[in-house]
Amino acid sequence: MRPEGPGWYTHRYNRATFYRLAAVAGRLPRRARLRVAAIAARLVAQAMPVERAVVERNLRRITAADERMLPGLTRAVFRDFAMCFADLVSTNRRPVSRLAGYVRRVEGAEALDRTDAGFISLTAHLGNWELGGRLLAARMARPTHVVVSGDEVRELEQWVRRDGDGLRFVARSRATSSLALIPALRRGEVVALQGDRALGGRGDTFVAFFGKPAPFPLGPFVLARAAGVPVAPAFCVLGADLRYEITVHEPFTVKTGGEEDALRHWVAILEQQVRRSPTQWFNFYDVWSPPGA
């Protein structure tokens, strides 16, 4: 029997109790809330030695930091995750008209404004990807279908999946789920996916990433080619001033038979973005040798 794909979210802190606590803290002013999240992150990092060690190994590969700097960078990953998580269950839930105040800069979105065609918005577990998706969906003023894992804990859905503001969450529960997305793309709508975690299935393809092959899902590029739409990489990272920066890269097309070339192009963009914001890349398992790869 094939092992399940990476399940970093199955640790004991991925429980409704902690989401409720974060939601309660959400009543604090935002800066106070993020300070509380940063303090809590120190305790969580100490309580998760396995994940802490894996994060340090990942950072050793993706940064040029020496051994003295790695522990501090590792703590920063937990801190940045906690702050983005605090925004996920509080700030992100505010009306879109208010969210713009939390964004310092949006770069590259003009390329999306110039087209009425559908496209795939491809992102990663980097920064506050959900906030970026909501803002881009509002800017485009067209339906956006967000594809998410179908095996997350059900009781957490009220915090991590909320339809509205042009977004509709679609669970990837079976291999044929993507077939319903092709007509949506051809109608000029948007499909949002994350492309940095292997799914543990036949669609995983190994690509050089920071000098070593790692598995990535090929599915987004198969879908783009089948629907005849471009892929637009987009990221939303937290700046030093606690406001977000959204970057949309130039959309690219996927030729027939060119799915793996498109995947390599995406991985090169992802590597560039992770290099810029290494402490906001939130993967708490060995990306290069995940379970089930």
N, C-alpha and C positions, 0 to 999 in steps of 0.2 A: 504493500500500500504506500502510495506516495506521501511523504510528509507534507503537512500544511505549510503554506507560505509564511513569511515573516509575520510574527504577531507581537510586535513590541508593545502594542496597546493593551495586552492582556496582563500587564503587571498589576499588582494589588492596588495601585493608586488610580487605576482607571475604573472607578466606581462612582455611582450616582452621589454618594455622600460627599465626595470631594468636589464634585460639580456644584452641589447645593451650597457648600461652604464658599466656593468661588463666587457664586451668584449673590450670596449675602454680602460678601466683601465688595461686590459691585455697587453697593449703595454708597460707598465712600467716594470722595472726589477722585478723579482718575489718577492724578499723581500720587496720592496717598495709597490708592489701590495697587499701583504698580510697585511702590516701595514695599508694601506688605507681601506682594507676590515674590519679589526678589529675596526677601528674608526667608520666606517659606521654602524657596528653591534650595537654599543652603542646607536646610534640614533634610529635604527630599533627596538631595544628592548624596548625603551621608548614609541615608537609609537604603540606597540602591547601589551597592558596590559593584554588582555585575554590569549594570548599564553604565555606570561611571567609568569602569575600565574599558568598555567597548567604545564609548565616546572618545576617550583619550587615544585609543588606537586609531580610530577614524581620523582624529585631528592630526595625529602624527603623519598620516599619509597626505592629507589635504592642505597642510600648512608647512611653512619652513621653520616653525617654532622649535627651539631647542628644548631639552628635557625639563629645564627649569620653568619654562613658560607653559608647558602643557597642562599642569594641574589648574592654573588660573584660567586658561581657555576652556577647560572642561567645566569648571564651575560657571563660566559665562554662558555656556550652552544651556545649562539648567536654568540659569537666571533669565536668559532671553526667552526660553520656552515658556517659563512661568508668566512672564509679562505678556507675551502674545496670547497665552491661554486665558489670562485674566481679561484681556480685551475680547477674546472670542465669546465668552459667556456674559459679557456686559456691554462694552462699547459697540461691538459689531451689531448688537440688537437695536441700536438707535435708528431712527429714520435716516434714509440715505441723505436727505438734505442736510443732516447734521454731521454725517460722517466725513464730508469733505474737509471740515475743520481739523481733522486729525491727519490730514495728508499734506506733506510739504511740497511734493513734486510728483507730476505724472509725465513720463517721457515716452515717446514713441507711439502713443495712442492715436495720433493723427492718421496713421496707416489704416487703422480700423474704421475711422470716420469716413474714409473715402470709398468704402465698398458697401454694397447692399447684400453681397453674397454671404452665405454661411461660412463659418470657419471653426476650427478646433482651437480653443484657448488652452494651452498646455503649460502647466506649472509644476511645482514640486512642494515637498514638505519643508518650505523655506519661509521664514517670517510669518506673516499673517495672511496666508493665501486666501482665506475665506473673505476677509475684508476687501482684498483686491478684487475678488470675483464679484462681490456685490456692487462695488463702485463701477467696475467696467460694464457690468450688465446694465446699470442705470444709465451710463453714458451712451451705450449702444441703443438703448430703448428697444430691445428685442428680446424674446424669450431666450433664456440660457439654461441648459440642462446640465446639471452638475453630477457627474458619475462618481459614486462613492462605493466603498466596500460593502458587500451585503452581509458581512458576518460580524459587524460591530455590535457591542452590547445594546440591546433594544432600549433599555431604560435611559440610555444616554442621548437618544435621538433628539429630545427636546432642546438640548444644548448645542449639539454639533450639526444638526440638520434642521433648517427652518425655511420652508418655502416662503416666497414673497420677494418684493423688490425686483421682480423679473426673473428670480431664480426658482428652479424646480429640481429637487434632488431625485436622482435615479439610482436605485441600488443595482450593483453589478452582481446579480444573484445567479446568473447562468450564462453559458457561452453565447447564447443567442440574444442577450440583452441589447447588444449594440445594433442589431438589425432595425430596431424601432427608431434609432437615432439618425439613420441615413435619410429618411424622408424629412426630418426636422432640419437637418443641415441643408438639404436641397431647397427647403422653403426660405432659406436665408437666416435661420436661427443659429445659435451658438451652442457648442458642446464643450464643457470644461472638464479637463482630466488632469490627474497628477501622473507624471511620468518618471518618477525617480525610485520607485520600489518595485522589485520583481514580484510577480504574483504566484510564483511556484508552479507554473504550468508550462505547456508546450510553447506558449507565446513568448517566453522569456528568451532574450538573445544577449550573449556576452559581447560587450563593447569595452574598449580600453577607457578607463576612467581614472585619472590621476596616476597613470602609468601601469595600471593592473586591470585585467579584464573583470568586469562586474556585470551581473545580469540586469537587464532592463526590459520593460514590457514593449513588445512590438505593436500591440493592439492599436494605440492611437494613430499610427501611421497606416496601418491596414484600413482603419475606418476612414481616414482622410482620403486615401486613394480610392476607396470604394464610392465615397460620396462626391469625389471630385472637388474637394474644398482645400484651402491652405491651412497650415498649422501656424499659430501665432504664440510663441513663448512669452509668458508674462510672469512677473514676480512682484511681491509686495513685502518690503523689508522695513524694520523699525530703525529709525535714525537715532543719533545721539541725543537729539532734542525731544525724543519720545513721539515724534510724528513719523508717518510712513512715507516711503518713496516707492512709487509704482513704476516699473519699467516694462515696456512692451517691445519685444524685439521684432525685427522685420519678418513678416509672414513668409513662409516658404511652401512650395508645392511638393507633392509626393508623386513621382512618376510611376507608371506601371512597372512593377518589378524593382522599384527603387526604395522599398520600405526600409531595408537595412541601412541604406545610405542616408535616408532621412533620420533614422534613429541615431546614427553617428553624428549627424549635424546637431541634433537636439542635445546629445550628451556633451558635445563640445561647448554649447551655450550654457548648459547646466554647470559644467566644470568651471567656466568663467565666473558665473554668478556665485557659486559656492566659495570660490577662492576670495571673492570680494567680501562675503558675509559668512565666514565659516562657523561662527557661533550661533547662527540662525538657521542652520541646516539640521532639522530635528529628526534624525534617524538613530534610534538607540539600540541598534543591533549591528552586526558585522555586515556592511553593505556588500562587500566583495565575496563573502561566503555565507549567504543567508540560508536558513533552513529550507530544504526542499528545492534548492537551486540545481 
